[in-house]
Amino acid sequence: MLSEADHRKIEAAVQAAEARTSGEIVCILSHEVSNYRETPLAWAAAAALLLPPLALFAGWQPGALLNPGADWTASQVGAVGTVVAHALESYAIVQVILFAITAAVVAIPPVRRLLTPTPLKRHRVHRAALQQFLATGLHASADRTGVVIFASEADRRVELLADDAIHAAVGDVAWNAAVKAVQDGMKKRDPATGFVNAINICGDALAEHFPSTGPHANTLSDRLLEI
C-alpha cells in the first residue's frame, strides 16, 4: 500500500518524535479489517422480504409469473387452492431471484463497503486496532507510554489508542488532531504524509507531558506495519 520511500519517511518521523519523549509510537496500516460477509446477506434478505410485498401492494399478481397470459381467478382455474399454490410458488421464485441478485451485487467490494453501516465499520476498526495495541505489548510496559496509530485504508477509518495515563495527561484535542491528519492524508491518497503529520502531533504531545529522560530505548520497530 505504501512505497519504500513512504516507509522511510514515516520511520524517520517516528524516530524524530521518539527522540524527544519517553513514549513509543507505533503506526499500522491495514488494507481492510473485515470482509463484512454479513452485509450482502443482510441486504439480500431485506430485498427478498420487503420488495415482493411492495410489488403486491402495487398490483403485481404472483401467479402471472408462471402463466403470463392467464387471469388467475378461481373460476378459470377451477379451484382456489390451485390459485394459491401457483401464487405462492411464484412468490417464492421471485424471493430467491431477488436474494441471489442482491447478494451478488452487494458482494462487489466497492458496493459492499458503501452499504456497510458506519457503526459496524467503526466497531470492526476499533476491535482491530485494540488487537494490534495488545499485540505490541505496550499496555504491559513499565512506563505505559505507548501510542498506536491504526488506519484501515478500505474502511477510511482511523483509530488512535493510548494508555490511560497518556490519555489522561494529553486529553482528546491532540489525539483528535492526529486522527484527522491521517484521515486527511487518506482522502488525498497520500497516507504517508497523513501518518507523518499525525506522528508529529503525537510527538509534540508526548514530549510535553512525557519528555525524554535520556537515550531512547527503542523496544519496537519504528517502521510502519502493513497488514
FENFENKA-V819859 format. One record per pair of residues at least 6 apart in sequence whose C-alpha atoms are under 7 Angstrom apart, sorted by the first residue. I is the first residue (numbers start at 0). J is the second residue. If there is no record, write none. Layout:
BEGIN
i=I j=J
i=I j=J
END
This chain:
BEGIN
i=5 j=191
i=6 j=222
i=6 j=223
i=9 j=191
i=9 j=194
i=9 j=195
i=9 j=222
i=9 j=223
i=10 j=221
i=10 j=222
i=10 j=223
i=12 j=195
i=12 j=198
i=13 j=24
i=13 j=198
i=13 j=221
i=14 j=221
i=16 j=198
i=16 j=199
i=16 j=202
i=17 j=23
i=17 j=202
i=17 j=215
i=18 j=211
i=18 j=215
i=19 j=206
i=19 j=210
i=19 j=211
i=20 j=205
i=20 j=206
i=20 j=209
i=20 j=210
i=20 j=211
i=21 j=209
i=21 j=210
i=21 j=211
i=21 j=212
i=21 j=215
i=22 j=144
i=22 j=145
i=22 j=205
i=22 j=209
i=23 j=144
i=23 j=145
i=23 j=146
i=24 j=145
i=24 j=146
i=24 j=147
i=25 j=146
i=25 j=147
i=25 j=148
i=25 j=221
i=26 j=147
i=26 j=148
i=26 j=149
i=26 j=223
i=26 j=224
i=27 j=148
i=27 j=149
i=27 j=150
i=27 j=223
i=27 j=224
i=27 j=225
i=28 j=149
i=28 j=150
i=28 j=151
i=28 j=224
i=28 j=225
i=28 j=226
i=29 j=150
i=29 j=151
i=29 j=152
i=29 j=225
i=29 j=226
i=30 j=151
i=30 j=152
i=30 j=153
i=30 j=226
i=31 j=151
i=31 j=152
i=31 j=153
i=31 j=154
i=32 j=123
i=32 j=124
i=32 j=127
i=32 j=151
i=33 j=123
i=38 j=111
i=38 j=115
i=39 j=102
i=39 j=105
i=39 j=106
i=39 j=111
i=40 j=102
i=42 j=101
i=42 j=102
i=43 j=98
i=43 j=101
i=43 j=102
i=44 j=98
i=46 j=97
i=46 j=98
i=47 j=94
i=47 j=95
i=47 j=97
i=47 j=98
i=61 j=86
i=61 j=89
i=61 j=90
i=62 j=71
i=62 j=85
i=62 j=86
i=62 j=89
i=63 j=69
i=64 j=89
i=65 j=89
i=71 j=82
i=72 j=82
i=73 j=79
i=73 j=82
i=76 j=82
i=105 j=111
i=120 j=154
i=124 j=151
i=125 j=158
i=128 j=149
i=128 j=158
i=132 j=147
i=137 j=143
i=137 j=145
i=138 j=162
i=143 j=162
i=144 j=162
i=144 j=165
i=145 j=161
i=145 j=162
i=146 j=160
i=146 j=161
i=147 j=159
i=147 j=160
i=147 j=161
i=148 j=158
i=148 j=159
i=148 j=160
i=149 j=157
i=149 j=158
i=149 j=159
i=150 j=156
i=150 j=157
i=150 j=158
i=151 j=157
i=157 j=178
i=157 j=182
i=158 j=178
i=159 j=174
i=159 j=178
i=168 j=208
i=169 j=204
i=173 j=200
i=173 j=201
i=173 j=204
i=177 j=197
i=177 j=200
i=177 j=201
i=178 j=197
i=180 j=193
i=180 j=196
i=180 j=197
i=181 j=190
i=181 j=193
i=181 j=194
i=181 j=197
i=182 j=193
i=183 j=193
i=184 j=190
i=184 j=192
i=184 j=193
i=185 j=193
END
